[in-house]
Amino acid sequence: MFEKVLIANRGEIALRVQRACREMGIKTVAVHSTADAEAMHVRLADETVCIGPPPARDSYLNKAAVISAAIITNADAIHPGYGFLSENAEFAEMVTEHGITFIGPSPEHIRMMGDKVVAKQTAIDIGIPVVPGSPGAVPTEDEAVRIGGEIGYPVLIKASAGGGGRGMKVANSESEIRQAFQVATGEAKAAFGNGEVYMEKYLGHPRHIEIQVLGDKHGNVVHLGERDCSLQRKHQKVFEETPSPALNVTQRDEIGEIVCDAMRKIKYHNAGTVEFLYEDGKFYFIEMNTRLQVEHPITEMVTGLDLVREQIRVAAGHELGFTQKDVTFEGYAMECRINAEDPYTFAPSPGKITGYHAPGGRRVRVDSGMFAGFKIPPHYDSLIAKLIVQGSSRNECLMRMQRALHEYVIDGIKTTIPLHQAVLAEQAIIDGNYDIRWLENFVAEFVKKAKT
C-alpha cells in the first residue's frame, strides 16, 4: 500500500480524499494556490506545497508544478480528484513516467473516452447502446444536412473535445442546421481549441442516468447501481438521487451488466461512470467519465462502500474485495450541490463566510471544506458543499433533505440553498416525474416570481 499520497485538487474533494487516506493510515500532501493557503484541506494535511498563484492554469493545472511537489515530498501516488487534471491523459502519463502511481484509470482509457467521437465508436464496438447519429466527426455543413435528413429532426450538434454545454446546438430543420453547425464549431474551437463536432438524434424528454463502475487490474468489474442526474441547469448537474424513480430492478440489473461486460472487454480499471440518456425504456450512451464523480457520495450511502478507498486499493494493485453478488443497495440517497451563487441570477458570490452551521442528524452527510471565517476565492468553480442524505424510502429521503436544507446556515455570501428548497417542494419532484429539461423551465418561473 502507498505510504504517501499527493492530492492534486482543492476544496471538498481534496478533503474527501484526505479523509479516506487518513483512515487507511496513508500520509497526505496538499498542494494549493496562494488563494487557498488557509483552506481546510491544507490545514489538515500532513504536508503542504504551494504550487502557484490563484489562476488555475498557473497552479492546479500546472502539471510540472504538481509533479515537482510530489517528487520533493516523496509521494508515491497522486489522486487527482475530479476536474482540473483528473481526465488529462498527458498528466497521467507524466506521473507514471516519474515513477509515481496515478490513482485512476490508464492514460489509454482516459484518452479513449476523452474524445467524444472515439468514445461513441468504442461504445458501439463493445456493445453499449448509443443515440442514433453520425458515425464520426461531421466535416462540413453539407454533410450535416445529409446526416440530419437520415436520422430525422431535431438533431443535436456537439463538440467532440468538450462538455458542459459548450459547442452544443439543437437544429429543428434543414434551414436551422447550417447556422447551428457554424455556431457549434466556432464555440468548440474557442472553448477547446478543437472545432470538430458530431451529431446525434435530439431526444425530447429523456432522463440522465449514469452507472457507477469499479474495476481492478485483475479483470474484475462490478457496477454500483445507477444515479439519476436529470435535474440540470445549462448542462450542469444540480441534484442527484439513487435509485432512479424511473427504473425498476430488472432494468437496473440489465444495463449494469451491459456496462460491466463492456468494461471487461476494454480491461478498464479504477472508478468510472458511464452516462446515458434514458427515454421510453431505452438507454442511449452519452459519454464515460474516467474519474470519481462529484455525486459519488449517494452511491456510497446506499452501498456502504468507500469509493475513494477502493480507488486507492485498485491503484496499488489489489483486487476488489467483493463481487457483484456482494453489492447490496439499502434505501435511497439524494445530493444537493450547494454553490456560492445568487439563487436567482446565478452570479458567483465569493467572499467571507461570517457564520456557518452544517446540518446533522441521522443519515445526513455534508462534504465541504467550509468554516466560519473562510474566504471563498473568486477564481474557481462555485461548488462549496454537497449535502447528502439517506432514507429507507424515497419520501423519507425527501423529507430529510428538506429538513437538512432548513438547518443549513451559510452567512456572508449568497448560496443556492433557496433554489433547492423551492425545487424539492414541487409536486413533480416529490412524484419523481421529471426529465433533463424540467429544471430549466422551473428556474425560468422561479426567477420570474422573484422579480414580481
Secondary structure, DSSP 8 states (H G I E B T S, - for coil): --SEEEE---HHHHHHHHHHHHHTT-EEEEEEEGGGTT-HHHHHSSEEEEEESSSGGGTTT-HHHHHHHHHHTT-SEEE--SSTTTT-HHHHHHHHHTT-EESSS-HHHHHHHHSHHHHHHHHHHTT--B-SB-SS---SHHHHHHHHHHH-SSEEEEESS--TTTT-EEE-SHHHHHHHHHHHHHHHHHHHS---EEEEE--SS-EEEEEEEEE-TTS-EEEEEEEEEEEEETTEEEEEEES-TT--HHHHHHHHHHHHHHHHHTT--EEEEEEEEEETTEEEEEEEE-S--TTHHHHHHHH---HHHHHHHHHTT---S--GGG----SEEEEEEEESB-TTT--B--EE--EEE---STTEEEEE---TT-EE-TTS-SEEEEEEEEESSHHHHHHHHHHHHHH-EEESS--SHHHHHHHHTSHHHHHT---TTHHHHHHHHHHHHHH-
